[in-house]
């Protein structure tokens, strides 16, 4: 006869398995995380972009004697590309390098989340930060030079998004592949090359032949050509296709490295 003190073993009730988190929910969570980190800086970044746009449009104009309307238009329509490059090639590597130094980047990559969602959430945040610089630069140029634009909105929007994604992808790849300090240095050198040695705010005919040939394979001139075509000139369909193909090729290369 069993002892009275002996109790029957407890049966464990099966705990319900929590539902699997979908990619959309994961992406939105990562997006809120990233926006919480940079959200307070967005107004300051927009102000800095406005000051930088005014500095490029007005300051570079001082370097040209008796600047005429075509030269002012070329300079002004290249400024949005410079602003997007500054965001993607300078601010993105610095932000990612800072998160790597603080350990946030390593923590997020250790989560059971697909890596492409990390990149997609970061790109979305930097797109939100970078795109306001385009209307700011257009407004500053119109106010200073009294220019007349002819907008092609579908092309302008598509070119802006492609250029911003290209620049942020390259900056993200630099920050991931290089040590934080070296990534900051490389980003500074790269944006210096873009501002002074890329035919964005000046015609490509002013460059040496070898550098002009190099820009046939780099994405900076096609990006500026696309944005310029969306603001002042329609451009031919073949020119748009070639420019988009160059940017997409650069995007594919940088995405594989990340």
Steps between C-alpha positions, in 0.01 A plus 500: 500500500655836398588752761233765559759769471586392151350739249431434140746661257382827359425508136647800319256686290623567149589864461373663185771575248516874426421589141794543269586863432461587135754700298276808490469512880874443537577774250268747673657420838851557365380820333360634828827408672707689243265799498521518878877522473510776239155654523600797717778590253279514189408873532866588559609295197244678280631836621857392425391388153344841437818676609712266289276554196526875539876472545546294182265707285612842621862422592590314182337781307765736638766289325347571158541850360176648371307176539230475234170318505619170340796479741278582798248240385768233462640582844158507665375177347815319611465611861229242591737223394775642721262517797390139453864391472591684820220322686584158359879517497561695822209484742414133440856370563531722806167379639578134437853541638360655817253214544782251451707677764212506751411134435151572363592376154632169634193454721259551210692263274492235775119500503321222307403743226585469130795720409326663199238645736775678696629658181150584377404674825823701501450601137144611572610725785776661295265547205267693730794711612655555155205577273394835658830648380380499138209747536717712731776531239251570220338775706833660591610500135169648387522769767862595425519472120132537406515182291221332307460124540316246291430206729452144384355368825510122435861521386598739781348282773647178360844660451496644852416165657756312288774751575426502873494120514826479303679750725373348825585147381858601422530678835348204681743262329796718602384508863446123514816387322749745655589574863304798639787750489609393152139513378469862615825590322399322179164676497666841531737425213216367284274802548798728431546318169128530420482874570819610323590236241163373378309672216194575710512878541721560195517346149699183444697669220709680761648175631804318359426223255593220740280637779213559259535137386498384863173679558345298220509207743438683827141576607542868589459659156206275398329588827539873437389458138183326612416764759581777251277336240218500752528872564591671173539266200297201391794298365472210261363165608832327427693747716263434791530123459881514491515727806260281699695187400824652632344587834339156532834335421661698783214411733537130421877511560471679836210278612703184438788635706269575794 
